[in-house]
Amino acid sequence: MNKKGQGLSLNMVVVAVIVLVVLFVVIAFLTGGFESVSRKVKGLFDRIDDRGLSVQICKGYCVTAKSYGTNFELSRNSAYCKEMFSLDTNNNEVLDENERDATSCKKLGVDCKTLGPDSTPIDIC
């Protein structure tokens, strides 16, 4: 007796498993089941900047911004004015949404001034 034609082929079983996995993922997505998973995955890629290192970086940015002299357009578009750091300001060892890219060089206490056209100190930004 030849039984080759009976039963499910291996291809059919693989396709059925893939369909079930996709169906499970879609249902979990639509019901919000990935909310905690997405938060955990996002947390893996968050970087918490070191405060001391960020201050040193800002001081370097300030030197560069000052080197632009009276070209205030370049100064205001410099990394000193634009760069934002992600610091754990509430010390819970987790980067909260309001802490992500929320601290500027100025907030870190790095004061950066240059001399204006009339030789009075003016803020870089």
Secondary structure, DSSP 4 states (H G I P E B T S, - for coil): ---TTSS--HHHHHHHHHHHHHHHHHHHHHTTTTHHHHHHHHHHH-----HHHHHHHHHHHHHHHHTTTT-HHHHHTSHHHH-EE---TT-SSS--GGGTT-EETTTTT---EEE-TTS-EEE--
